Amino acid sequence: MSIAIQNSREIQMYGSPKAQIMESIERSITYKFSGIGMIICGYMSDIQEMNERNQNGIYTETIRQTLNICKMLMMDNELGFKNV
């Protein structure tokens, strides 16, 4: 898959290219002091707030993309997954 197609797919799924998301996370003070789990918790808190204010569905797409970021971070960091 070409880089352009991959970036387009990631923008659709996450709202930004994965590399850009990871860059931002790795620069954050939360990541440096608390790790990826706290980043995921922060995203999930954001989702709760957006859901609470989602009148007329204005945040529906952002909620979906943020949930996808959480899933991506969990899978990439093997959080909560057990090899069977």
MDTraj code that builds the backbone (N, CA, C; nanometers):
import mdtraj as md
import numpy as np

residues = "MET SER ILE ALA ILE GLN ASN SER ARG GLU ILE GLN MET TYR GLY SER PRO LYS ALA GLN ILE MET GLU SER ILE GLU ARG SER ILE THR TYR LYS PHE SER GLY ILE GLY MET ILE ILE CYS GLY TYR MET SER ASP ILE GLN GLU MET ASN GLU ARG ASN GLN ASN GLY ILE TYR THR GLU THR ILE ARG GLN THR LEU ASN ILE CYS LYS MET LEU MET MET ASP ASN GLU LEU GLY PHE LYS ASN VAL".split()
xyz = np.array([
    [0.0850, -0.1170, 0.0000],
    [0.0000, 0.0000, 0.0000],
    [0.0901, 0.1241, 0.0000],
    [0.0562, 0.2209, -0.0831],
    [0.1382, 0.3421, -0.0912],
    [0.1223, 0.4251, 0.0358],
    [0.2192, 0.5119, 0.0592],
    [0.2156, 0.5993, 0.1767],
    [0.0940, 0.6918, 0.1719],
    [0.0626, 0.7422, 0.0531],
    [-0.0520, 0.8329, 0.0390],
    [-0.1824, 0.7621, 0.0742],
    [-0.1972, 0.6383, 0.0279],
    [-0.3182, 0.5617, 0.0583],
    [-0.3234, 0.5304, 0.2072],
    [-0.2093, 0.4911, 0.2647],
    [-0.2030, 0.4608, 0.4073],
    [-0.2391, 0.5839, 0.4908],
    [-0.1815, 0.6997, 0.4553],
    [-0.2135, 0.8244, 0.5272],
    [-0.3613, 0.8583, 0.5158],
    [-0.4178, 0.8420, 0.3977],
    [-0.5600, 0.8705, 0.3766],
    [-0.6458, 0.7787, 0.4636],
    [-0.6102, 0.6532, 0.4680],
    [-0.6824, 0.5553, 0.5508],
    [-0.6719, 0.5918, 0.6988],
    [-0.5517, 0.6287, 0.7432],
    [-0.5309, 0.6648, 0.8832],
    [-0.6069, 0.7921, 0.9193],
    [-0.6102, 0.8884, 0.8297],
    [-0.6855, 1.0115, 0.8548],
    [-0.8341, 0.9802, 0.8698],
    [-0.8842, 0.8901, 0.7864],
    [-1.0245, 0.8510, 0.7969],
    [-1.0505, 0.7795, 0.9299],
    [-0.9592, 0.6909, 0.9713],
    [-0.9794, 0.6134, 1.0943],
    [-0.9539, 0.6949, 1.2200],
    [-0.8452, 0.7762, 1.2197],
    [-0.7991, 0.8418, 1.3420],
    [-0.8119, 0.9939, 1.3428],
    [-0.8337, 1.0543, 1.2278],
    [-0.8392, 1.2004, 1.2192],
    [-0.7063, 1.2632, 1.1833],
    [-0.5970, 1.1861, 1.1941],
    [-0.4604, 1.2295, 1.1618],
    [-0.3799, 1.1048, 1.1264],
    [-0.2681, 1.1215, 1.0568],
    [-0.1821, 1.0055, 1.0327],
    [-0.1298, 0.9491, 1.1657],
    [-0.1170, 0.8183, 1.1726],
    [-0.0733, 0.7509, 1.2943],
    [0.0606, 0.8055, 1.3438],
    [0.1543, 0.8297, 1.2534],
    [0.2863, 0.8804, 1.2927],
    [0.2743, 1.0153, 1.3632],
    [0.1864, 1.0992, 1.3156],
    [0.1653, 1.2305, 1.3772],
    [0.1039, 1.2158, 1.5165],
    [0.0099, 1.1239, 1.5311],
    [-0.0515, 1.0986, 1.6621],
    [0.0542, 1.0503, 1.7597],
    [0.1356, 0.9533, 1.7164],
    [0.2382, 0.8960, 1.8032],
    [0.3434, 1.0007, 1.8413],
    [0.3808, 1.0856, 1.7474],
    [0.4758, 1.1946, 1.7751],
    [0.4228, 1.2836, 1.8867],
    [0.2965, 1.3206, 1.8747],
    [0.2338, 1.4081, 1.9732],
    [0.2280, 1.3396, 2.1102],
    [0.1912, 1.2135, 2.1114],
    [0.1824, 1.1386, 2.2372],
    [0.3198, 1.1298, 2.3028],
    [0.4209, 1.0926, 2.2246],
    [0.5553, 1.0712, 2.2800],
    [0.6194, 1.2000, 2.3310],
    [0.5727, 1.3154, 2.2830],
    [0.6233, 1.4444, 2.3319],
    [0.5511, 1.4901, 2.4582],
    [0.4372, 1.4281, 2.4868],
    [0.3544, 1.4772, 2.5979],
    [0.4139, 1.4425, 2.7337],
    [0.3916, 1.5309, 2.8281],
    [0.4401, 1.5100, 2.9644],
    [0.3674, 1.3930, 3.0295],
    [0.2409, 1.3734, 2.9944],
    [0.1646, 1.2613, 3.0498],
    [0.2293, 1.1290, 3.0119],
    [0.2673, 1.1160, 2.8865],
    [0.3318, 0.9929, 2.8401],
    [0.4661, 0.9723, 2.9116],
    [0.5418, 1.0791, 2.9230],
    [0.6755, 1.0690, 2.9833],
    [0.6698, 1.0288, 3.1300],
    [0.5690, 1.0772, 3.2026],
    [0.5624, 1.0493, 3.3459],
    [0.4666, 0.9362, 3.3832],
    [0.3650, 0.9113, 3.3008],
    [0.2628, 0.8138, 3.3401],
    [0.2449, 0.6977, 3.2426],
    [0.2927, 0.7126, 3.1202],
    [0.2849, 0.6033, 3.0246],
    [0.1601, 0.6025, 2.9384],
    [0.1573, 0.5017, 2.8523],
    [0.0519, 0.4927, 2.7507],
    [-0.0858, 0.4682, 2.8112],
    [-0.0922, 0.3960, 2.9232],
    [-0.2211, 0.3702, 2.9869],
    [-0.2930, 0.4983, 3.0254],
    [-0.2188, 0.5949, 3.0767],
    [-0.2798, 0.7222, 3.1160],
    [-0.3221, 0.8029, 2.9930],
    [-0.2473, 0.7896, 2.8846],
    [-0.2878, 0.8554, 2.7588],
    [-0.4234, 0.8011, 2.7149],
    [-0.4366, 0.6689, 2.7171],
    [-0.5634, 0.6066, 2.6788],
    [-0.6756, 0.6527, 2.7708],
    [-0.6499, 0.6568, 2.9015],
    [-0.7511, 0.7054, 2.9965],
    [-0.7923, 0.8487, 2.9640],
    [-0.6966, 0.9324, 2.9268],
    [-0.7282, 1.0703, 2.8893],
    [-0.8176, 1.0770, 2.7669],
    [-0.7849, 0.9960, 2.6652],
    [-0.8704, 0.9915, 2.5460],
    [-1.0115, 0.9448, 2.5832],
    [-1.0198, 0.8441, 2.6697],
    [-1.1513, 0.7920, 2.7078],
    [-1.2320, 0.8963, 2.7855],
    [-1.1659, 0.9764, 2.8683],
    [-1.2340, 1.0861, 2.9369],
    [-1.2854, 1.1883, 2.8363],
    [-1.2042, 1.2168, 2.7344],
    [-1.2479, 1.3082, 2.6284],
    [-1.3726, 1.2542, 2.5586],
    [-1.3735, 1.1233, 2.5327],
    [-1.4891, 1.0607, 2.4679],
    [-1.6133, 1.0770, 2.5545],
    [-1.5986, 1.0561, 2.6841],
    [-1.7132, 1.0728, 2.7752],
    [-1.7686, 1.2148, 2.7681],
    [-1.6794, 1.3120, 2.7686],
    [-1.7228, 1.4524, 2.7611],
    [-1.7911, 1.4827, 2.6277],
    [-1.7317, 1.4346, 2.5183],
    [-1.7928, 1.4588, 2.3864],
    [-1.9291, 1.3919, 2.3777],
    [-1.9398, 1.2706, 2.4303],
    [-2.0665, 1.1980, 2.4275],
    [-2.1734, 1.2736, 2.5058],
    [-2.1345, 1.3290, 2.6191],
    [-2.2268, 1.4061, 2.7031],
    [-2.2809, 1.5288, 2.6289],
    [-2.1997, 1.5861, 2.5426],
    [-2.2367, 1.7091, 2.4714],
    [-2.2726, 1.6845, 2.3244],
    [-2.3010, 1.5631, 2.2884],
    [-2.3185, 1.5256, 2.1477],
    [-2.4591, 1.5523, 2.0948],
    [-2.5126, 1.6678, 2.1272],
    [-2.6428, 1.7035, 2.0738],
    [-2.6303, 1.7211, 1.9224],
    [-2.7283, 1.6724, 1.8522],
    [-2.7329, 1.6801, 1.7057],
    [-2.6192, 1.6030, 1.6390],
    [-2.5502, 1.5173, 1.7124],
    [-2.4475, 1.4328, 1.6530],
    [-2.3226, 1.5042, 1.6067],
    [-2.2949, 1.6238, 1.6607],
    [-2.1810, 1.7014, 1.6108],
    [-2.0463, 1.6373, 1.6436],
    [-2.0412, 1.5524, 1.7469],
    [-1.9142, 1.4900, 1.7835],
    [-1.9054, 1.3430, 1.7439],
    [-2.0044, 1.2903, 1.6768],
    [-2.0090, 1.1474, 1.6471],
    [-1.8841, 1.0995, 1.5748],
    [-1.8400, 1.1693, 1.4735],
    [-1.7214, 1.1282, 1.3973],
    [-1.5947, 1.1383, 1.4831],
    [-1.5827, 1.2435, 1.5603],
    [-1.4662, 1.2600, 1.6477],
    [-1.4636, 1.1517, 1.7550],
    [-1.5781, 1.1166, 1.8084],
    [-1.5865, 1.0080, 1.9069],
    [-1.5386, 0.8777, 1.8437],
    [-1.5851, 0.8483, 1.7229],
    [-1.5445, 0.7262, 1.6531],
    [-1.3938, 0.7235, 1.6307],
    [-1.3373, 0.8352, 1.5850],
    [-1.1937, 0.8413, 1.5588],
    [-1.1126, 0.8283, 1.6879],
    [-1.1598, 0.8901, 1.7948],
    [-1.0879, 0.8824, 1.9223],
    [-1.0928, 0.7412, 1.9786],
    [-1.2057, 0.6735, 1.9637],
    [-1.2133, 0.5331, 2.0044],
    [-1.1155, 0.4483, 1.9232],
    [-1.1040, 0.4764, 1.7946],
    [-1.0080, 0.4038, 1.7105],
    [-0.8645, 0.4277, 1.7565],
    [-0.8338, 0.5499, 1.7992],
    [-0.6997, 0.5782, 1.8517],
    [-0.6756, 0.4939, 1.9762],
    [-0.7727, 0.4879, 2.0659],
    [-0.7589, 0.4059, 2.1873],
    [-0.7335, 0.2602, 2.1511],
    [-0.8106, 0.2078, 2.0571],
    [-0.7928, 0.0682, 2.0167],
    [-0.6551, 0.0463, 1.9557],
    [-0.6106, 0.1393, 1.8726],
    [-0.4787, 0.1293, 1.8103],
    [-0.3688, 0.1284, 1.9162],
    [-0.3786, 0.2175, 2.0139],
    [-0.2782, 0.2245, 2.1202],
    [-0.2779, 0.0968, 2.2042],
    [-0.3955, 0.0450, 2.2342],
    [-0.4038, -0.0785, 2.3122],
    [-0.3427, -0.1957, 2.2352],
    [-0.3735, -0.2061, 2.1082],
    [-0.3216, -0.3177, 2.0290],
    [-0.1717, -0.3046, 2.0055],
    [-0.1255, -0.1850, 1.9769],
    [0.0179, -0.1644, 1.9521],
    [0.1019, -0.1865, 2.0772],
    [0.0410, -0.1682, 2.1925],
    [0.1138, -0.1831, 2.3189],
    [0.0725, -0.3082, 2.3967],
    [-0.0050, -0.3950, 2.3312],
    [-0.0490, -0.5220, 2.3879],
    [-0.1123, -0.5059, 2.5264],
    [-0.1969, -0.4042, 2.5397],
    [-0.2648, -0.3795, 2.6666],
    [-0.3983, -0.4529, 2.6681],
    [-0.4129, -0.5432, 2.7599],
    [-0.5383, -0.6131, 2.7752],
    [-0.5589, -0.7299, 2.6810],
    [-0.4548, -0.7695, 2.6099],
    [-0.4676, -0.8804, 2.5164],
    [-0.3834, -0.9965, 2.5658],
    [-0.4382, -1.1138, 2.5575],
    [-0.3712, -1.2327, 2.6072],
    [-0.3471, -1.3294, 2.4916],
    [-0.2270, -1.3777, 2.4782],
    [-0.1982, -1.4788, 2.3769],
    [-0.2572, -1.6119, 2.4204],
    [-0.3404, -1.6681, 2.3373],
    [-0.4033, -1.7953, 2.3706],
    [-0.3465, -1.9049, 2.2831],
])
top = md.Topology()
chain = top.add_chain()
for i, resn in enumerate(residues, 1):
    res = top.add_residue(resn, chain, resSeq=i)
    for name in ("N", "CA", "C"):
        top.add_atom(name, md.element.get_by_symbol(name[0]), res)
traj = md.Trajectory(xyz[None], top)
